[in-house]
Amino acid sequence: MEKAYRRVTRRFAALLAIASVAALLFVAAPASAATSAEEGYSPPGARIEQTVDPNDKLPFTGLDVLAVVAVGGALLAVGFGVRKLASSNVS
């Protein structure tokens, strides 16, 4: 019974690995066919701003750090929970 379970688990892991590689290759194909980002700019040069107002705020260009930390904490909690459940079933 234990050998059959291991065999099924290995086959499932191999199938999952093959499916993951196939999905990555399927997604990567359109990316290699994409055009250059330079074609999106209409004038052939950058506009340089001559005057700078020191009171202007910079635009928000990043991620919300609090959201990233919250998602990371949730993933850690789920990981510890799954590890605890898995270790309690082994005994």
Secondary structure, 3 states (H helix, E strand, C coil): CHHHHHHHHHHHHHHHHHHHHHHHHHHHHHHHCCCCHHHHCCCCCCCCCCCCCCCCCCCCCCCCHHHHHHHHHHHHHHHHHHHHHHHHHHC
